[in-house]
Amino acid sequence: MNNKMKFSIVIPAYERHEVLDANLWRMAHADFPRNEYEVIVCDAWSAHGDEIYKVCEKYKDSLNLIYIDLGRDKGWLILLHP
């Protein structure tokens, strides 16, 4: 995170590509300087992993967005037991 960043938004996206799209759209259209925050999307390669990646690609130019693929079918276990 650089010195201008004020906060990070972390979104777990397992099986939630429709909700993710709606939330990223709202963030992309928010009246807040985009260089002051970052959005981190984590996916554990759910059944809709391709759709989640496509949603992230859709907003990569309008948000400071980081996509993290944790691997297929590992879900929350990776987050609790690295």
Number of C-alpha atoms within 10 A of each C-alpha: 10 8 6 9 13 11 11 14 10 12 15 15 24 20 17 16 21 13 12 19 18 12 12 22 16 11 16 17 11 10 8 10 9 16 12 15 19 18 19 18 21 19 27 23 21 21 13 16 20 12 16 27 19 13 18 21 14 14 16 16 10 14 20 16 19 14 16 15 15 16 13 12 14 13 18 13 10 12 10 7 6 5
